[in-house]
Amino acid sequence: MIICNKFETAVGTAGIFLTVFLNKCGSKSEECDYRVLFENFVQDLLSTVNKPEWPAAELLLSLLGTILVKNLGNKSLDVSMRVSSLEYLGVAAARLRKDAVSARVKMDTIDKLIADIRAEEEEYSEITNSVSFIV
């Protein structure tokens, strides 16, 4: 129960962080441009999402996707913020799709290697069987 509560707290904190960070990107009164930082943050999340060393990246991307979809449907937001949300969603979707395709290609290559190894093992066992039959 304690772990579940801590996880929910962490998810809530991550949601607040992402919301505030995204809102900072949309505000024009800041002297610092947070959009570049946010774009780099999203790229870092996308680069680490399938790495076991960074298990929180998947959760953060999932939360970010949820927030961006809500922003798209929120008609009270500024148009530029809604367009930015769409752009970030597009970037994330394109990168995740590219990673999925490359993972599929890698799986096909691994399957081919396994099939080749099995074929060689069968040839080797046939050779050893025929040699033992001759002896």
Protein Blocks (a to p, Z undefined) as FASTA:
>chain_A
ZZmmmmmmmmmmmmmmmmmmmmmmmpckbmbdfklmmmmmmmmmmmmmmpcklmmlmmmm
mmmmmmmmmmmmmmkbcfklmmmmmmmmmmmmmmmmmmmmmmmmmmmmmmmmmmmmmmmm
mmmmmmmmmmmmmZZ
